Amino acid sequence: MKHRLLGAALAGCALAAVGAGPVHALSDQLWISVPSETVLPGPDANGGASERSLAVRVTHDNTENEVAAGRLTVDASEVTSFARVTWPANCVPESAVKAVCDFPAMPAGTDSVAAGRITLSALADADLGASGYLRYTAVAGELTAYPVETRISLGNGPDLGLSQAQDQRDLRPGSSTQVRATVGNNGNRAVDRTLLWVNASYGLRFKERYSNCEYRRHETGESALCVLDEAVAPGDRYQLATGLRVGRNALYERFDHSVLPYSDKALEEARGGETWTRGTGAELDLRPVVAAQAVAGEDDLDLSDNYRAVILDAKNTADLKLTGSRVRGAVGDTVTAAVTVHNKGPAWVASLGAGAAVATVPIQAPEGTTIVGVPDECSTSSEEGEPVTTYFCRTPIYLHDGASHTMEVRLRIDEAVRGARTTVETLNDDPELSIREFDPNLRNNRSEIVVNG
C-alpha cells in the first residue's frame, strides 16, 4: 500500500545554464522547482470543474550570493485547448497562452523564493484523454535557469485527500491528545466507500476501537484499517479527529494516516497478509460537511495527498547505558567481545522519520589484537586498501524501554599484552538523533573492552 500511496509523490527541478557575468555568479546555479506532472479533474456530472494549483519556486545553490529580482516565463500553449489558466497577481499575460511573472530578489542566506501559483481547471467540453505541458523559463540577474515543464493530464474519477495536521511538541506522558485533519474529495466523481488507514507509533495508544475498524499491533506501534460507508461527493469535506493516549514511554512519536477509495483489493493489499482484530466499540461514522450528488467511481486521480505523517514529541527521557566485556585467550586465538546498548527508559527511543540508529558506537581493537569480524551493522570510513582502525557499529532505529542490543566483534590475539583495553562510548551528537537531547545521564554511556585483564 505504501508504494501506491507514495508512488505519486511529485518533484521537479532543473540545473541552471549560467550566462556571462561577475565571477561570483559563475559559482551559483538557478533552478525552477515545480511538480513534474499533475492530474486535472475533468468536468463533473453537472459541468463544473475542480481547480488545481501549481506552486512554482525559484531556487539557487550558493546562498552566499545575493540573487537579483527576476522573471519567470510560463508557456501554457499546450494546455489551453482543454484547461482554463488563471494567472496570479504577480504575472502579466503577454498573450492568451503566455505570461511573465516577477519574483523578488534572494538576499544572501536565502535559497528560494515563490515565483507564482498557477491555477488550472478543465473546460466544460474538454476531452478526458487530453494532455499537454506547461513550460517554464526563468532569469535573475546574470543567472538563467534551464527550462522545465509540468505534464498536465485530464482525469475522470474521485480524488480523496488529507490536509496536513499540525505537529505537536512537549506532550506530557500519561496525557491525551487528538490529531485533527480534513478529508475531502477534490475530484469530479464521488466515491461510495472510503478505506482509512491509521498508524500510531509505540508510545501512543488509540483511545477508541471502532467496530468498523480492524487493528494490528506490531513492533513499532499499532495500525487500524477502517471502512467508512458514507459516499463522498466532489467538494465534500470531513473533519477527522483521532483520539490518542500518550504513553508513559512516549518520546519521539509519529502518527500516519491515509485515505483511498474502498475496494476489496485495496483492503486486502492494506492487510498485507497479517492478522487483524476487529474493534468492539461504536462505529466510526463520518458525514460530509457539504452534500452533493455525483456518479460513483473507484480510481483515485492523484495519490500525492492521500497520505500524511504527523510528529508528536513527548517531554520525556531515556537513559542509555553501554556495557563492554572482558575476554581471555592465548596468542593466535580468536575471541568474541560484546558491546551492549541498554535502554533503561522510561521512554522508548525511535528515529521513525530519519531512520537513524538509536546509538552509534565506534570500536577500535585493543593493543595486540586485530578486529577480524564485525556484524552487518558495523562499517568503516577507511578507503579501500587502507588499514581499518575504527568500526562504527549501529543499533537498530528503535530500542524499546527495557530492551538492549548487543554487537559482537571478533578479535584475533596477535601478541600477549596483559590487560589490553579499548574504550567504547556512544556518539552523542548525531544530528539525526542526538542522544544528548534525551539522555539525562551520559556518564554511563562509556565502557571498555578488556583482553586478558
C-alpha positions in Angstrom: 0.0 0.0 0.0 2.9 2.3 0.8 4.1 2.1 -2.8 0.7 3.0 -4.1 0.3 6.0 -1.8 3.7 7.3 -2.2 4.2 6.5 -5.8 2.6 9.8 -7.0 4.9 12.0 -5.0 5.8 14.9 -7.3 9.1 16.7 -7.7 10.8 18.7 -10.4 13.7 21.0 -10.7 16.4 21.9 -13.3 20.0 22.8 -13.2 21.0 26.3 -14.4 22.6 27.5 -17.5 24.8 30.3 -16.3 25.4 33.3 -18.6 28.5 35.5 -18.6 28.7 37.8 -15.7 30.6 38.6 -12.5 32.9 35.9 -11.2 30.8 35.2 -8.0 27.8 34.5 -10.2 29.6 31.7 -12.0 29.7 29.7 -8.8 25.9 29.7 -8.5 23.0 27.8 -10.1 19.4 28.9 -10.7 16.7 26.2 -10.5 13.0 26.2 -11.2 11.1 23.9 -8.8 7.7 22.7 -9.9 5.7 19.4 -9.9 6.8 17.3 -12.9 3.2 16.2 -13.5 -0.3 16.6 -12.2 -3.8 15.2 -12.9 -6.5 17.8 -13.5 -10.1 16.5 -12.8 -12.4 16.7 -15.8 -15.8 18.3 -15.7 -18.2 16.7 -13.1 -21.7 15.4 -13.9 -23.1 19.0 -13.7 -20.5 20.5 -16.0 -18.5 22.1 -13.1 -14.7 21.6 -12.7 -12.4 21.4 -9.7 -9.3 23.6 -9.7 -5.6 22.5 -9.3 -2.9 25.0 -8.2 0.8 24.6 -9.1 3.2 26.4 -6.8 6.4 27.5 -8.7 9.5 28.3 -6.8 12.9 29.6 -8.0 15.9 28.4 -6.0 19.7 28.7 -6.2 22.6 26.8 -4.8 25.1 29.3 -3.4 23.4 31.1 -0.5 26.5 33.2 0.0 25.4 35.1 -3.2 22.7 37.6 -3.4 20.4 37.0 -6.5 18.7 39.9 -8.1 14.9 40.0 -8.7 13.9 38.0 -11.7 11.3 37.0 -14.2 9.6 33.6 -14.7 8.0 33.0 -18.1 5.2 30.4 -18.3 4.0 29.0 -21.6 0.6 27.4 -21.5 0.0 27.0 -25.2 -0.3 23.1 -25.0 -3.0 23.1 -22.3 -5.4 26.0 -23.2 -7.3 23.8 -25.5 -8.7 21.7 -22.6 -8.0 23.8 -19.5 -8.6 27.4 -18.2 -5.4 29.0 -16.8 -5.7 31.7 -14.1 -2.6 33.8 -13.5 -1.7 35.1 -10.1 -1.3 38.9 -9.4 2.4 38.9 -10.0 2.0 37.5 -13.5 1.3 39.7 -16.6 -0.1 37.9 -19.6 1.9 38.5 -22.8 -0.7 36.7 -24.9 -3.6 34.3 -24.5 -1.2 31.4 -23.7 1.9 33.0 -22.1 2.6 35.2 -19.0 5.7 36.7 -17.3 5.8 36.6 -13.5 8.1 38.9 -11.4 9.7 37.3 -8.4 11.7 39.1 -5.7 15.4 39.1 -5.0 17.0 36.5 -2.9 19.4 38.1 -0.3 22.4 36.3 0.9 21.4 33.4 3.2 18.2 32.8 1.1 17.9 29.8 -1.1 14.5 30.1 -2.7 11.6 32.3 -3.4 8.0 31.9 -4.5 7.6 32.7 -8.2 3.9 32.2 -8.7 0.9 30.0 -8.1 -0.9 29.0 -11.3 -4.5 27.7 -11.2 -6.0 25.3 -13.7 -9.5 24.0 -14.3 -10.9 21.8 -17.0 -13.0 23.4 -19.7 -16.6 22.1 -19.8 -16.2 20.5 -23.3 -12.7 19.1 -22.5 -11.7 15.7 -24.0 -10.9 13.5 -21.0 -8.0 12.0 -22.9 -6.3 15.4 -23.4 -2.8 16.2 -22.0 -0.1 18.8 -22.5 2.8 20.6 -20.9 3.2 23.9 -19.0 6.7 25.1 -19.8 8.8 27.4 -17.6 12.0 29.5 -18.0 13.5 32.0 -15.6 16.2 34.6 -15.4 17.6 36.6 -12.4 20.4 39.0 -13.0 23.2 37.0 -14.8 21.6 33.6 -14.0 19.4 31.7 -16.4 17.6 28.6 -15.4 17.4 25.6 -17.7 13.8 25.2 -18.9 11.5 22.7 -17.1 7.9 21.5 -17.6 4.8 20.1 -15.9 2.7 17.5 -17.7 -1.0 18.2 -17.3 -3.4 15.4 -18.0 -7.2 15.2 -17.5 -8.7 12.5 -15.3 -12.1 11.2 -14.6 -12.7 9.9 -11.0 -12.7 10.8 -7.3 -9.7 12.4 -5.7 -9.6 11.8 -1.9 -7.1 13.9 0.0 -6.0 14.6 3.6 -5.0 18.0 5.0 -1.7 18.2 6.9 -2.3 18.2 10.6 -0.1 20.3 12.9 2.9 18.6 14.6 2.7 18.6 18.4 5.6 19.1 20.8 6.3 18.7 24.5 3.3 16.4 25.1 3.0 15.1 28.7 3.4 11.3 29.2 0.1 10.0 30.5 -2.0 12.7 28.9 -4.3 12.6 25.9 -4.3 14.4 22.6 -6.0 14.5 19.2 -4.8 14.6 15.6 -7.3 16.6 13.5 -7.3 16.6 9.7 -9.8 17.3 6.9 -10.7 14.6 4.5 -12.0 15.8 1.1 -12.8 14.8 -2.4 -11.2 17.1 -4.9 -12.1 15.0 -8.0 -15.1 15.1 -10.3 -16.7 11.8 -9.3 -18.0 10.5 -5.9 -16.5 7.6 -4.0 -19.1 5.1 -2.5 -16.9 4.0 0.4 -13.6 5.1 1.9 -10.7 3.0 3.2 -9.0 4.8 6.1 -5.6 3.6 7.4 -4.1 5.0 10.5 -0.9 4.1 12.4 0.1 5.3 15.9 3.7 4.7 17.0 4.7 2.6 20.0 4.4 5.3 22.6 0.8 6.2 21.6 -2.5 4.3 22.0 -5.8 4.7 20.2 -8.5 5.9 22.6 -11.3 4.3 20.7 -11.5 0.9 19.0 -14.3 1.2 16.5 -16.4 -1.7 15.3 -15.9 -0.8 11.6 -12.1 -0.8 12.1 -9.7 -3.7 12.5 -6.4 -3.4 14.4 -3.0 -4.9 14.5 -0.1 -4.4 17.0 3.4 -4.5 15.6 6.9 -3.8 17.0 6.8 0.0 16.4 3.1 0.6 17.2 -0.4 -0.2 16.2 -2.3 0.2 12.9 -6.0 0.3 12.1 -8.0 -0.2 8.9 -11.5 1.4 8.8 -14.1 1.0 6.2 -16.4 4.1 6.0 -19.7 3.5 4.3 -20.7 7.2 3.6 -20.4 8.3 -0.1 -18.0 11.2 -0.5 -19.0 13.5 -3.4 -16.8 16.1 -5.1 -16.4 19.1 -2.8 -17.4 17.2 0.3 -15.2 17.7 3.4 -15.0 15.7 6.7 -13.4 16.7 9.9 -11.4 13.6 11.1 -10.3 13.6 14.7 -8.3 10.7 16.1 -8.0 10.5 19.9 -4.7 9.2 21.3 -3.3 8.4 24.7 0.3 9.5 25.2 2.1 6.6 27.0 4.5 6.8 29.9 7.1 5.6 27.5 6.4 8.1 24.8 9.2 10.3 23.3 9.7 10.7 19.6 6.3 9.6 18.2 4.5 9.9 14.9 1.0 9.4 13.6 0.4 8.3 10.0 -2.9 8.1 8.1 -4.1 7.8 4.6 -7.4 7.5 2.6 -8.3 5.6 -0.5 -11.5 4.8 -2.4 -12.6 1.4 -1.0 -12.3 -1.8 -2.9 -11.9 -5.4 -1.8 -8.5 -5.4 -3.5 -7.3 -2.3 -1.7 -8.4 -3.7 1.7 -6.6 -7.0 1.1 -3.4 -5.1 0.0 -3.6 -3.0 3.1 -3.9 -6.1 5.3 -0.7 -7.4 3.9 -1.5 -11.0 4.8 -1.3 -10.1 8.5 -3.9 -10.9 11.2 -6.2 -8.0 12.2 -8.7 -7.9 15.1 -12.0 -6.0 14.7 -12.8 -3.4 17.3 -15.8 -3.7 19.6 -16.7 -0.1 20.3 -19.1 2.3 18.5 -18.9 2.7 14.7 -16.7 5.4 13.2 -19.4 7.2 11.2 -18.1 10.3 9.3 -20.6 12.5 7.5 -19.7 15.1 4.8 -19.9 18.7 5.8 -21.4 19.5 2.3 -23.6 17.0 0.5 -23.5 16.8 -3.3 -24.8 14.4 -6.0 -22.3 12.7 -8.4 -21.6 9.5 -10.2 -19.5 7.0 -8.2 -16.1 5.8 -9.2 -13.1 3.8 -7.8 -9.7 5.0 -9.1 -8.2 8.0 -7.2 -6.9 10.7 -9.6 -4.0 12.0 -7.5 -2.4 9.9 -4.8 0.1 12.6 -3.7 -2.2 14.0 -1.0 -3.7 10.7 0.3 -1.0 10.1 2.9 0.1 12.3 5.8 2.5 12.0 8.7 2.4 14.0 11.9 5.1 14.3 14.5 4.1 14.1 18.2 7.0 14.5 20.6 6.6 13.9 24.3 8.6 15.7 27.1 10.4 12.6 28.4 13.8 11.0 28.8 15.5 7.7 28.1 18.7 6.6 29.9 21.0 4.6 27.6 23.7 2.5 29.3 26.7 1.0 27.5 28.5 -2.1 28.7 31.6 -3.7 27.3 33.1 -7.1 28.1 36.2 -8.9 29.3 37.7 -11.7 27.2 40.6 -14.1 27.6 42.7 -16.1 25.1 46.2 -17.2 24.0 48.2 -15.7 21.2 46.7 -16.9 17.9 43.2 -17.3 19.4 40.1 -15.5 18.1 37.8 -14.3 20.8 34.4 -12.6 20.7 33.9 -9.3 22.6 30.4 -7.9 23.1 29.3 -4.3 23.4 25.7 -3.8 24.6 23.5 -0.8 24.5 20.7 -0.9 27.2 17.7 1.4 27.3 16.8 1.9 30.9 13.8 4.1 30.0 11.4 5.3 30.9 10.9 6.2 27.2 11.5 4.0 24.2 13.7 5.7 21.6 12.9 5.6 17.8 14.0 7.5 14.7 10.9 6.7 12.6 11.4 9.6 10.2 15.2 9.9 9.6 15.8 6.2 10.2 19.0 7.0 12.3 20.4 4.4 14.7 19.4 4.9 18.3 23.1 4.7 19.2 26.4 4.5 17.2 29.4 3.1 18.9 33.0 3.4 17.4 35.1 0.4 18.2 38.9 0.0 17.9 41.0 -3.1 18.5 42.7 -3.3 21.9 46.5 -3.3 21.8 47.9 -6.5 20.5 44.7 -7.6 18.7 43.1 -7.2 15.3 39.4 -7.0 14.5 38.7 -9.8 12.2 34.9 -9.9 12.2 32.1 -7.5 12.8 28.3 -7.7 12.5 26.5 -6.3 9.5 25.5 -3.1 11.4 29.2 -2.1 11.6 31.0 -0.2 8.9 34.2 1.7 8.4 35.1 5.1 6.9 38.5 3.8 5.7 39.2 3.8 2.0 39.6 0.5 0.2 43.2 -0.8 0.7 43.8 1.3 3.8 44.1 -0.3 7.2 40.9 -0.2 9.2 41.4 1.5 12.6 37.8 2.1 13.6 34.5 0.4 13.0 31.2 2.3 13.6 28.6 -0.1 15.0 25.0 1.0 15.0 21.9 -0.2 16.8 18.5 -0.5 15.0 16.5 2.7 14.5 14.4 1.9 17.6 15.0 0.5 21.1 12.1 -0.3 23.4 12.2 0.8 27.0 13.9 -2.0 29.0 15.4 -3.5 25.8 19.0 -3.9 24.8 21.0 -4.5 21.7 24.3 -6.4 21.6 27.0 -6.1 18.9 29.7 -8.8 18.9 33.2 -8.2 17.5 35.7 -10.9 16.8 39.3 -10.2 17.9 42.4 -12.1 16.9 45.1 -12.0 19.6 48.4 -11.3 17.8 50.6 -10.8 20.9 50.4 -11.1 24.6 49.6 -7.7 26.2 48.3 -8.1 29.8 45.2 -6.0 30.4 44.9 -4.6 26.9 41.9 -2.4 26.6 40.0 0.0 24.4 37.3 2.5 25.4 33.9 2.3 23.7 31.3 5.0 24.0 28.2 6.3 22.2 28.4 9.2 19.8 26.1 11.6 21.5 25.7 14.4 18.8 24.3 12.7 15.7 22.3 15.5 14.1 19.6 13.0 13.0 19.1 11.6 16.6 21.1 13.4 19.3 21.4 11.2 22.5 22.4 14.3 24.4 18.9 15.7 23.9 17.0 12.8 25.6 19.6 11.0 27.8 19.8 12.6 31.3 23.0 10.5 32.3 25.8 10.4 29.7 28.3 9.1 32.3 27.1 5.5 31.8 27.4 5.7 28.0 31.1 4.7 28.2 32.7 1.3 28.9 35.7 -0.8 27.9 36.7 -4.0 26.1 39.4 -5.7 28.0 41.6 -8.6 26.8 43.4 -10.8 29.3 42.9 -8.3 32.2 
